[in-house]
Amino acid sequence: MPSEFTTGFELIVDETPQSHVDLDDPTHLHFEYIVRMGAVIDQLAAGPLTAVHLGAGALTLPRYIEATRPGSRQQVIELEAPLVALVRENLPLPRGASIRLRIGDAREGIARLPSALVESCDLVVSDVYSGAQTPAHLTSIEFYRELSALLAPGGVLLVNVADGPGLAFARRQLATIAEVLPEIAVLADTQVLKGRHFGNLVMAASAAPLPTEWLPRLLAAGPHPAKIAQGAEARAFMQGARVVTDADAVPSPRPDASLFLR
């Protein structure tokens, strides 16, 4: 349920923090990986966006896009109807926002989206968790092909990946995404990117060169200093990693419960 947190509300599901929302300032993203997603979104072409969000918690990113890109058209697919009802009641969306909420499994929901969205989305975000893990069927090359079909030329896919020391899961995810969308980048805390502790890695991908010119400086400056790996560094990161298929997909690693008590 949402609870008071700093200047906004934090959504916690199964003892796992899922979202932070500041109704007074929707540009306050709070969680580090969401800040990094927002930094990529800010680099996209100016003006309203057409976006699809798979798993959005308390709708932090859709609210951010509505605040920074008025007139954007957004579709959200969320599995839990009670969660959507809870968010609607306690954290209402901005009046007039074009944010359509759909209930159902993320992958099944893609097939039910309006056909007009195919090859029309500027942005697709995959940030789906069951508790603290990404379900296996949302990690495969077949899944990412379905997402890439939504993207307009130059459209960007953002995926939140959580992994720990060794980063075996994250390396396979990047290799899988790159098989579908060859222009790739990884944004993360430096120590997470080195595989020294558990954390979130934001993977950005596109069929066209990513708009990342200003990102290294922005990420280094804070408020949550981070690194972006792209080009040769991103290829080295995933070197030797096998592409994930529906036949061998597994959920993301489960973090130690103590991670959320720091």
C-alpha positions in Angstrom: 0.0 0.0 0.0 1.1 3.6 -0.4 2.8 5.2 2.6 4.2 8.6 3.3 7.8 8.9 2.2 9.8 12.1 2.0 7.7 14.5 -0.1 5.5 11.8 -1.7 4.3 8.3 -1.4 6.0 4.9 -1.7 4.3 1.9 -3.1 5.4 -1.4 -1.4 4.3 -4.8 -2.8 5.3 -8.0 -1.0 7.8 -6.0 1.1 9.5 -4.8 -2.1 9.6 -1.0 -2.9 7.9 -0.6 -6.3 7.3 3.1 -6.9 7.6 6.5 -5.5 5.1 9.2 -6.5 5.2 12.9 -5.6 1.8 14.3 -6.6 3.0 17.9 -6.0 6.1 17.4 -8.3 5.8 14.5 -10.7 9.3 15.3 -12.1 10.7 14.1 -8.7 11.5 10.5 -9.7 13.4 9.5 -6.5 14.5 5.9 -7.3 17.9 5.9 -9.0 17.0 3.6 -11.9 13.8 5.6 -12.6 16.0 8.8 -12.6 18.1 7.1 -15.3 15.1 6.1 -17.3 13.9 9.7 -17.1 17.3 10.9 -18.3 17.0 8.8 -21.5 13.4 9.9 -22.1 14.6 13.5 -21.8 17.0 12.9 -24.7 14.2 11.8 -27.1 12.9 14.2 -29.7 11.0 17.2 -28.3 7.3 17.1 -28.1 4.6 14.7 -27.0 5.4 11.0 -27.0 3.5 7.8 -27.8 4.5 5.4 -25.1 3.7 1.9 -23.8 4.5 0.9 -20.3 4.6 -2.7 -19.1 4.3 -2.7 -15.4 4.2 0.8 -14.0 3.6 0.4 -10.3 2.1 3.7 -9.1 2.6 5.2 -12.6 5.7 7.3 -11.8 7.0 7.4 -15.4 3.7 8.0 -17.1 3.1 10.9 -14.7 6.7 12.2 -15.5 6.0 12.0 -19.2 2.7 13.8 -18.9 4.4 16.6 -16.9 7.4 17.0 -19.2 5.7 16.1 -22.5 2.1 17.4 -22.3 -0.2 15.8 -24.9 1.6 12.5 -24.8 -0.4 9.3 -25.5 0.4 6.5 -23.1 -0.8 2.9 -22.6 -0.1 1.0 -19.4 -0.5 -2.7 -18.9 -0.6 -3.8 -15.3 -1.4 -7.3 -14.1 -3.0 -6.6 -10.7 -6.5 -5.0 -10.9 -6.5 -4.3 -7.1 -3.2 -2.4 -7.4 -4.6 -0.2 -10.2 -7.7 0.5 -8.1 -5.6 1.4 -5.1 -3.4 3.7 -7.1 -6.4 5.4 -8.8 -8.1 6.0 -5.4 -5.1 7.2 -3.5 -2.8 8.7 -6.2 -5.1 10.1 -8.9 -3.7 10.8 -12.3 -3.5 14.4 -13.6 -6.8 15.7 -15.0 -6.9 15.4 -18.7 -3.9 13.1 -19.0 -4.1 10.6 -21.9 -3.0 7.5 -20.0 -5.0 4.4 -20.7 -4.7 1.6 -18.0 -5.2 -2.0 -19.1 -5.4 -5.0 -16.8 -3.7 -8.2 -17.7 -0.4 -10.0 -18.2 2.2 -7.8 -19.9 2.9 -10.2 -22.8 -0.7 -11.1 -23.4 -1.6 -7.5 -23.2 0.8 -6.5 -26.0 -1.3 -8.5 -28.5 -4.5 -6.6 -27.4 -3.1 -3.2 -27.9 -4.6 -1.1 -30.7 -3.1 -2.0 -34.1 -2.4 1.7 -34.7 0.4 1.4 -32.1 2.4 -1.1 -34.2 5.6 0.7 -35.5 4.3 3.9 -33.9 5.7 4.1 -30.4 8.5 6.5 -29.5 9.0 4.6 -26.2 8.3 1.2 -24.8 9.2 0.6 -21.1 9.4 -2.9 -19.6 9.5 -2.8 -15.8 7.5 -5.8 -14.7 8.1 -7.5 -11.4 6.3 -10.2 -9.5 7.5 -9.4 -6.0 11.2 -8.7 -6.5 11.7 -10.8 -9.7 11.0 -10.3 -13.4 8.9 -13.3 -14.6 10.7 -15.6 -17.0 8.3 -15.2 -19.9 9.2 -11.4 -20.0 13.0 -12.0 -20.6 13.1 -13.9 -23.9 14.0 -13.0 -27.4 10.5 -13.8 -28.5 9.2 -11.3 -26.0 11.6 -8.6 -27.1 10.6 -9.2 -30.7 7.0 -8.5 -29.7 8.1 -5.2 -28.1 10.3 -4.1 -31.0 7.3 -4.5 -33.3 5.7 -1.6 -31.5 8.6 0.8 -32.0 8.6 3.6 -34.6 11.8 4.1 -36.6 14.1 5.6 -33.9 11.9 4.4 -31.1 13.6 3.4 -27.9 13.1 0.4 -25.6 13.9 0.8 -21.9 14.2 -2.3 -19.7 14.8 -2.5 -16.0 17.0 -5.4 -15.1 17.9 -6.4 -11.5 21.0 -8.6 -10.9 23.7 -9.3 -8.5 27.4 -10.2 -8.4 28.6 -11.7 -11.6 25.7 -10.2 -13.6 25.1 -13.5 -15.5 21.4 -12.6 -15.8 22.0 -9.1 -17.0 24.6 -10.1 -19.5 22.2 -12.6 -21.1 19.4 -10.0 -21.1 21.6 -7.5 -23.0 22.7 -10.1 -25.5 19.0 -11.0 -26.0 17.9 -7.4 -26.5 20.8 -6.7 -28.8 19.8 -9.6 -31.1 16.6 -7.7 -31.8 17.6 -4.0 -31.4 21.4 -3.6 -32.2 21.9 -0.1 -30.8 22.3 -0.7 -27.0 23.4 1.0 -23.8 23.5 0.1 -20.1 23.0 2.7 -17.4 23.8 1.8 -13.8 25.7 2.6 -10.6 29.3 1.9 -11.3 29.6 -0.7 -8.6 26.5 -2.5 -9.9 27.9 -2.4 -13.4 31.1 -4.0 -12.2 29.1 -6.8 -10.6 30.1 -6.0 -7.1 26.7 -5.7 -5.5 23.0 -6.3 -6.4 21.1 -3.5 -8.1 19.2 -2.2 -11.1 20.6 -1.8 -14.6 18.6 0.2 -17.2 19.0 -1.2 -20.7 18.2 1.1 -23.6 17.9 -0.2 -27.1 16.9 0.9 -30.6 17.2 0.0 -34.2 18.7 3.5 -34.7 21.6 5.2 -32.9 20.5 6.1 -29.4 20.3 9.8 -28.4 23.0 9.5 -25.7 25.3 12.4 -26.5 24.7 14.2 -23.2 24.0 11.2 -21.0 27.5 10.5 -19.7 27.8 14.0 -18.3 24.3 14.0 -16.9 24.7 10.7 -15.2 28.1 11.6 -13.7 26.7 14.8 -12.3 24.0 13.2 -10.2 21.9 13.3 -8.1 22.7 9.6 -8.3 26.1 9.4 -10.1 26.1 6.5 -12.6 27.9 5.3 -15.7 26.7 4.5 -19.2 28.2 1.6 -21.1 27.7 1.6 -24.9 29.4 0.7 -28.1 32.5 -1.5 -27.5 32.0 -1.4 -23.8 28.4 -2.7 -24.0 29.5 -5.4 -26.5 32.3 -6.5 -24.1 29.8 -6.6 -21.2 27.6 -9.2 -23.0 30.5 -11.1 -24.7 29.9 -14.8 -24.6 26.4 -14.5 -23.1 23.7 -16.8 -24.6 20.5 -15.4 -26.0 17.5 -16.2 -23.8 14.6 -18.1 -25.5 11.1 -19.0 -24.3 12.4 -22.6 -23.9 15.2 -21.7 -21.4 14.0 -18.4 -19.8 14.2 -18.1 -16.0 13.1 -15.3 -13.6 15.5 -12.6 -12.6 17.6 -13.4 -9.4 15.9 -12.8 -6.1 17.6 -10.1 -4.0 18.5 -10.6 -0.4 15.7 -9.1 1.7 18.3 -7.0 3.6 18.8 -5.0 0.3 15.6 -3.0 1.1 16.6 -2.2 4.6 19.6 -0.1 3.8 
